[in-house]
Amino acid sequence: MIRRPDEATMPLLRSGIRNMLAIGHVAHDRARIWICVERPGPYELNWWPSDANRPKSSTHLLAIDDDATDNTTTCVLPGLRSDTEYGIELRDSFGVRIAHGRFRTSPASWMEKTGEPFSIAVMSCYQPFRADGTVDPMSERMLECAHAAMKANNTRLALLLGDQLYSDAPSADSLFADDSIFSLERDAVRALYQRRYRRFWNVPAWKRIQAEWPCYPIPDDHDVIDNFGSSPDHGSRKWQHVRDGALAAFCDYQASRMGSEPRDMADGYHFEFDHGPVAGFAMDLRSCRQVGTNGSNHLISAHQLEDLERCLERHGDKPVFVLGMSLPLHHVPRPISWLGGLLTSRGDDFTDRLSHPYWKHDRERIVETLVRHRLARPKQRFVIVSGDIHIGAVMKLEIRSRGVVLDQLISSPIANHERFLVNFAARLSLIRHSCTIGSGDAATISRVVPAAKPMQNPYNGLNIGFIEVSGNWSDPEVRLSLYGDRDGSPFCVYRSEPL
């Protein structure tokens, strides 16, 4: 018997999504749709091309009855037309429409083509609740602004770069408010996180974003617990069921839309993606993270690094490459991170950063992989996108000893309205326009790209980032931008010069 959460003592979890669909991985000829329903039973999924005068829908019949996955499932739609917008709806056994959305397939080819301008959205840190468990109006308004900005920028897919769930916030409703979670078996922990997904995602604007664009997620610490994997305790037997249950729920609600299963989390959940002239790889910096003994610390698996290397080689001819990471590759010198941890009363966040000595070996392996690729493909625009640090910023990363420059876009948070001290500490982490991290050939100088008024870089309000692609796809113009909320309307706080 799976032990469900005691709703009488967890007011945040009293209600949740009943029925929802989200767009998963989309190619030029197929799409994976994620579905969550209130109760088991037969369902009907219909889809049709939106440009047809008299659209004739295709139908897929589903039987959803897996309690272990919280009545979630995915369905692949085959035989689609390339670069075409589709409508989609889910109906119950009575024929009543209970969820709907839309998506656009990717182009079949990008060579020698001038396509319409488009963007890839970047967001992270979704926590829309105030301390009393009600939705924060500022967070809800920013989600509406994000939706409007995505439409205005012709967004084709969105990268969700971690913390799409907070297990430990608001603090009064944290799954770790006491130690009872550690007495549960894996499946009971999984059920706790599943119920939390249903409550967290029961915000209309958040549901709309996931139903109208392909949303590709990767995990970060709060999807399990703050700074997960950066404490030796997290590798202990005490944490095993919590880790396994949380990652299984992450797979049910997020990774499954990319075709992954819970067993895939053991070696690091990561994936490739592409759209037109853009290819990319999203890394998992959490599932395999472990602080070991005698310096045996692990950030990523050898398998994931090998897959990254193969992906870079396979897409070396693409004009643009995007590397998704939940944490910035570089952003903060040690003294400022330490001070920020004191100011925010959130503990020593420095141990969680990739600049910490714990992760020196794996960080330098990643840097060396990227350097080799950049030296072999100097004309390819290369962008690292990340979140986590509750700041929006566009930066340059320079490995001067190797003559390599990388562009980095940080977008965080999308819906986590922080106190003044938290924002102040986050801004402190970027107030120096340059700092050096690492040593030898891996020494990297990070600097914030200066912004002329009235643009702001860095930006410490709620924000969403974009990689904007325009012009001839064989040699496109690429810009990085950040949008915030101004009186309920999206406004651009920073746009870079062409990369």
Stockholm file with secondary structure:
# STOCKHOLM 1.0

chainA/1-499         MIRRPDEATMPLLRSGIRNMLAIGHVAHDRARIWICVERPGPYELNWWPSDANRPKSSTHLLAIDDDATDNTTTCVLPGLRSDTEYGIELRDSFGVRIAHGRFRTSPASWMEKTGEPFSIAVMSCYQPFRADGTVDPMSERMLECAHAAMKANNTRLALLLGDQLYSDAPSADSLFADDSIFSLERDAVRALYQRRYRRFWNVPAWKRIQAEWPCYPIPDDHDVIDNFGSSPDHGSRKWQHVRDGALAAFCDYQASRMGSEPRDMADGYHFEFDHGPVAGFAMDLRSCRQVGTNGSNHLISAHQLEDLERCLERHGDKPVFVLGMSLPLHHVPRPISWLGGLLTSRGDDFTDRLSHPYWKHDRERIVETLVRHRLARPKQRFVIVSGDIHIGAVMKLEIRSRGVVLDQLISSPIANHERFLVNFAARLSLIRHSCTIGSGDAATISRVVPAAKPMQNPYNGLNIGFIEVSGNWSDPEVRLSLYGDRDGSPFCVYRSEPL
#=GR chainA/1-499 SS CCCCCCGGGCGGGSCCCSSEEEEEEECSSCEEEEEECSSCEEEEEEEEETTCSSCCCEEEEEEECCGGGTSEEEEEECSCCTTCEEEEEEECTTSCEEEEEEEECCCSCCTTCCCCCEEEEEECCBCCBCTTSSBCHHHHHHHHHHHHHHHHTTEEEEEECSCSSCSSCSGGGCTTSSSGGGGSCHHHHHHHHHHHHHHHTCCHHHHHHHHHSBEEECCCGGGTSTTTTSSGGGGSHHHHHHHHHHHHHHHHHTGGGGTCCGGGGGGCCCEEEEETTEEEEECCSSTTCBCCSTTCCBSSCHHHHHHHHHHHHHTTTSSEEEEECSSCSSCCCHHHHHHHHHHHTSCCGGGGSTTSGGGHHHHHHHHHHHHHHHHHCTTSEEEEEECCSSCBEEEEEEEGGGTEEEEEEECCCSBCCCCHHHHHHHHHTTTSSCEEESCGGGCEEEEECCCCTTCCSSBCSSCEEEEEEESCTTSCEEEEEEEEEETTEEEEEEECCCC
#=GC SS_cons         CCCCCCGGGCGGGSCCCSSEEEEEEECSSCEEEEEECSSCEEEEEEEEETTCSSCCCEEEEEEECCGGGTSEEEEEECSCCTTCEEEEEEECTTSCEEEEEEEECCCSCCTTCCCCCEEEEEECCBCCBCTTSSBCHHHHHHHHHHHHHHHHTTEEEEEECSCSSCSSCSGGGCTTSSSGGGGSCHHHHHHHHHHHHHHHTCCHHHHHHHHHSBEEECCCGGGTSTTTTSSGGGGSHHHHHHHHHHHHHHHHHTGGGGTCCGGGGGGCCCEEEEETTEEEEECCSSTTCBCCSTTCCBSSCHHHHHHHHHHHHHTTTSSEEEEECSSCSSCCCHHHHHHHHHHHTSCCGGGGSTTSGGGHHHHHHHHHHHHHHHHHCTTSEEEEEECCSSCBEEEEEEEGGGTEEEEEEECCCSBCCCCHHHHHHHHHTTTSSCEEESCGGGCEEEEECCCCTTCCSSBCSSCEEEEEEESCTTSCEEEEEEEEEETTEEEEEEECCCC
//
